[in-house]
Amino acid sequence: MDTGDYSLEQWNKIVASKTKDCPVCHKTYSTPKAMRKHLREVHSSEKKYLCDMCGKQFTSTHRVTLHKSKIHAGKVKSSENMYECHYCSIKIRNKFDLKEHINKHTGNKPYQCQ
């Protein structure tokens, strides 16, 4: 798990604590476990779950499901006419999104701030 801006010692204190308040946004939860889930899903920079339709990355499978129901609702997933990433074999619907996805693997940042 990515600890974001926290040191390992700070993260361990958060995990062990009985607090129900998020240390980042101060939202209060009913249980410490619910707060830790919120912290992991909302404030973590680790995004290891991929949408199999577009390649977008998320912090949880739940977020992938929500994304798919909003963005890809009614779209039939077909492996035909999809482009495959040669780094991780994910199939992506269009060439532009594939190029953006491959840039994440290579670290290529083709866009410059102006």
Phi, psi and omega in degrees: 000136178281133181264008177061234182270007182265145171286164180300322179296315178297318181297317179298324177294320179297314182297319183281341186287163178259011183294148178249001181259133177292128180288349181266306184250356176067017175290141182261138180241162184288333180220156174301325180297318179296321178295317180295323177297315177302313181301316181293316186279328185261319188256353180283145176269356180279121180232097186249004180252126185253142169285125182283357179261330183227350178087000179296144184257147182222166182273349180204161176294328178299317179293325176297314180299315178298315179302311182296322181291330179274312189273321186251015181302131177082355179269132179275127178278118179231134180284346175289147179061025176248155182254134185258133176286127181280356176272315186232001176070008176292146179257131185235143191293326182223163185295321181298312180295325177297316180298316177298319179296314180297326177301328177293323178291318187271344184080006179292130178237086187287346183261138182244141174291145180246000000 
